Amino acid sequence: MPIVTTRSVVLQTYPYSDTSKILRLLTLDHGPQSVMARGALRPRSRLSGVLEPFADGTATFYFKPDRDLHTLSDFELTRERQALGRDLQRYAAASVLCELVLRLAPAERDLSLYGVLVGGLDALLEAPAGTVPGTALAACWSLVDVLGFGPELSGCASCGDDLSERNGRLDVREGTLFCERCLPGGGVLPPPELDHLRRLAEGDPTGPGPSARQVRLLVEFIRHHAAEGIHLRSLDFLLAEEIR
């Protein structure tokens, strides 16, 4: 039974009995793992108040290759992010990031995914109040991209127009752009809004705050391409908070 020590992000926690917790982690070296923190709910435990969602640290646990649940030995906190829970917009976006990782992360080590998750959580924590909506969408789009579901936004998928001067429409099912001539209908994005969407999809939160339509496009895109019919509660929360 080898002892493993690896950087980890706490994605989710829930109680197990009156004194223990089960944690869902994304580890740097071993991908997603579930561990039991025995006694973590006891007031005098050195882990009390440390093992909270979004926290970043170094986890040490007894790794059993044939088991889905391992036993946590220690967790050395690097960065707590409890402040995310005190702001509903930040919390909603951070929850989307963690829930997507819980549902879709590959079983093996993925350094890019780990880096994007940590970077997104840090960006949400540090963003000035007026920039939280853009930061939230940019972080979510970045995670979608590293998970392999990023949209193709270079131009109209039918006629090839770069849409620098024409309205465009994101076909959520296809994950591609079309000009309004090739795909007529409602919900077009004028060039400035389309340019902003492209920057957000590249992980750039700068610019005006995202519109309610851009938030809905992200939510619909994730539901269609990433969730695969699974209901992600955090998406409903994100949509409700971002369009206020």
N, C-alpha and C positions, 0 to 999 in steps of 0.2 A: 504494500500500500504506500506508494510514493507520496511525499509531501511536496506540494506545488506552491510556489510563490510567484504571483503575477499581478501586474497592474489591472485594476478592475473598475468598472462603473456599475453602481447599483441601479438596476432598471426597475425593480419591483420588490416589495417586501410584503409579507403577510404573516400573522402570528401562527405559531404552532404550539399548542397547549398554552398554559398560562405564563410560561417563562421563556419560550424559545421563538425564534423567527426562521422563516425560510426566505432566502434571498434569490432573486434571479439576477445574475451578473452577466455583463459582457466583459470577458477577460481579454487582455492583449495577446496572450500566448496560446490560449485554448478555446477561443470562441465563447459562445454562450454556455454558461454552467449554472446549475442550481446547487445551493449549499444550505445546510442547516446551521444556524448560529445558536447553539445550546446556551440557555441562560441569559440571552441578550436582553430579555425584557425585565430581568431583575434590576431593581433600582441601583444596586451596588456593582453591577456588571461594568467592566471597563469598556464594553461595547454599547452600553446604554446611551441612546441619543446619537450614536455614530452611524449606525447602519440605516440610513434613510435614503429614499429615492433620490437619484441624481448625484449622490456622493461619489467621489473619485478617491481611490486609494490603492494600497497594496494588500491583496488578500492572500492568506496562507490557508490551504485546506488539504485534507487527506483525500487524494484523488483515487477513485475506484473506476477503472476503465469500463467495467461491466455494469455500472450503476448510473442512474440518472440524478441521484442526490448524494452529495458529498458533505463531509463535516468540516465546518469552518473552524480553524484554529486561532486565527488572528486577522485583524483588519487594521492596517495603519492608515489613518485618514490623511489624504493629501489635500483635498478641497471639499468642503461641505457646500452644498448649494441650496440650503433650506430657504434662502430668500426667494427662490423661484416660486415657492408655495405661497408667498405673500402677495403675489401679483397674478391675477387671473389670466392675463394674456400670456405672460411668461410661462406660467404653469401649464396652460393648455398646449402651447407649442412644445415644451419639454416633454409632456406626456405623449404627444404624437411621435416624437423622435424615439422615445423608449419603447412605445408599443409597436412601432414598425420594426425595430430591432428584435423585440421579443418574438414577433410573428415571422419575420423574414430573413433574419441573419443566417448565413451559412453556418454549418456545424463546425467548420474548421476555422483556423486562425485567419483573420482578415484585418491587416494593419490599416488599410485605407478606411474601412468602415469604423474602426475604433477611433481613428483620428478625426473623422468627420463628426462622429457623435460627441466626442469631447469638445471639439471646436464649436459645435452648435450650442451645446449647453453653456459653455463659457461666454459665447456671444450673447445669448439670451440673458445671462446673469449681469453682464457688463453694459448692455445697451442703455443709453439714455432713454428716459421715459417716452419721448416723442418718436423714437425710432424702433420701438418694440415690434409693431406690426410688420414692418419691412424685414427686420432681423428674423422674425419668426418664419415668414414665408421663405426667405432665402435659406435658412437652416433646413427647413423641411424639403425644399427642392434639392438641396445638396445631398441629403440622405437618400432621397428617391433615386438620384442619379447614381450614387455609389452602390446602391442595391441593384442597379441594372435596369431601372424603369424610366430613365430620363426621357423627356419628349424631344422630338426633332423640331427645332424652331428656326432653322436657317432661312426658310422661304416656303412658298407655296409648293406643296408636294405634287400638284398636278401640272401647273404651267411653269414653275420654276422662278416666278417673280420673287425678288427678295423682300417685298412688302415694305420697303423703306418709305414709300409714298402712297401706299394703298392699304385699305382696311383688310384685316385678316381675321381668321376664325380658327381656334384650336379645336380640332376634332378629338375629343377626349378618348374615344374608343380606339382610334388609329394612333394617337399619340403624335400627330403631325399637324402642321399648319396648312390652311388653304386660304386663298383669297376669296373675297365674297362673290366673285364672278364664278369661280370653280365650285364653290360650295355655298349657294345662296341660302339665306335664312336670317334669323335674328342673332343677337349676341355678338356682333362684330367688335373687333378691337381696333381702334384707330392707331395710326403709326406710333404716336408717343406712348400710348398704353402698351402696345405690343413691344416696343423697345424696352420699357420698364419690366415687362414680363420676362423678356430674354435675360435681362440683368439679374433678376431674382432667381431665375432658373440656373444661372451660372454661379449663384451664391453671393451676389453683390447686393447688399441691402440698401445702398444709397439711392437717393431720389425721393420722390413724393411717397406718401403712405399708400399702400396698396388699396385698390378699390375693392368693394364687396364682391364684384364679379371675379377679380383675380383670386380672392380667397375661395370662392366657390369652385373655380376651375381647378385649383390645387386639390381641394377636397374630393371633387368628382374624379380627378385623374388618379389619385391614390386609391379611391374605392374601386375603380375599374381595373387598374393595372397591378396594384400591389396587394390590396386586401383580398382579392379573389373571392368575393362573396362573404368574407368574414366581417362581422360588424366591429369596427374599431370605435369604441365609445369616445376616445379622445378627439376624433375628427368632429363629432357633433359639438363638443365643447369648444374646439378651435373655431368652428364656424360661428357659433353663438357669440364668442368673445370678440372676434376680429371684425365683425360687421356692426358692432355697437357704435 
